[in-house]
Amino acid sequence: MTTSEKLTTTVSTKGQVILPSAIRKRREWGPGTRLEVEETAEGVLLKLAPVFAATQPNDVFGSLPSPGAPRTLEEMDAGVLAEARRRHARD
């Protein structure tokens, strides 16, 4: 099938649309594939829905518990250096 070939489908009484199998196979859209539906000036756009919702660092910051007081940058640097030395020593 070429990209310029026109395909048609019908909206069912339940509002369902069946995508032609050639498109589903080419896109690897199997049963259960979640799609986003976007209305555009040209028509309707279907695209894969993201697996995870978009998040920002502030949305998840502090979501994991941390025992004790926060570490300073100097303490973190010292810990990274100590681990690098430990790994290098065993080589």
N, C-alpha and C positions, 0 to 999 in steps of 0.2 A: 504494500500500500504506500502510495506517495503522500507527502504532507499536503499536497494541493487537492487530493481526492476528497470529495465531499461525502460524508457519511450521515445518515439520519437515524434518529431513534424517536421513540414516543414516550410521553409522560403518562404513567399509569394513573388509574383512579386514586391510588394511594400517594401520588406525587413522586413516584420512583422513576428513575431513568436508567436504562441499561446501557452501559458503555460498550461499544463494539469490542469484540474479543481481540482484534488486531492491536487496538490501542492498549488494552489491559495487558496483553502479553509484552508489547514493546516497552511499556513503562514498568513492567513487573509488579502490577497492582493485583495482588491476589485477594481472595475473600478476607474480609476484615480490615482491609487497608483503609486508614482514616484519611479523608481529604478535606481540605479547606475549600469553601465555596466563596468566591468573591465576585460581586457584580461590578462590571467595568462598562465604559462607554461603548465598547465593541461587542459586549455580550457577557457571558458568564465564564469565569476562569476557575478551573479545578487544579489544585496542587496539593502535594503531600502535606499533611498536617505534621507539625513538629512533634517529636517524641516527648519532649519535655517543654513545659511552658517557659517562655523567656523570663529570666530573672536578672536582677541587678545584685551586686555584692551586698548592698544594704538589706536586700530582701532575705538573705540567708546568714548574714553576719551574726555570729554568736549562737547559731542553731545547735552546735555541738557543745556539750558541757566540757569545761576545763577545770580540773581540780587545782586549787591553790590560787595564788596571786598571779596576775599577768607577768610575763617575762619582759625585761627591758631588751632593747636592741643589742646592747653589749652582751647580755646573757645568751641571747639567741646566736650571735656571732661566735661566742666562745663554745657553745654546744655544737655548732656546725663544724668548727675547726677541730674540736676534740674527736668527733665522729670521723672526719676525714683522716686524721692522724691514726685512729684506731684501725680503719680499713686499710690504710697504706701500710701499716706495720705488719699486717698478716699476709701481705703479698710476697 
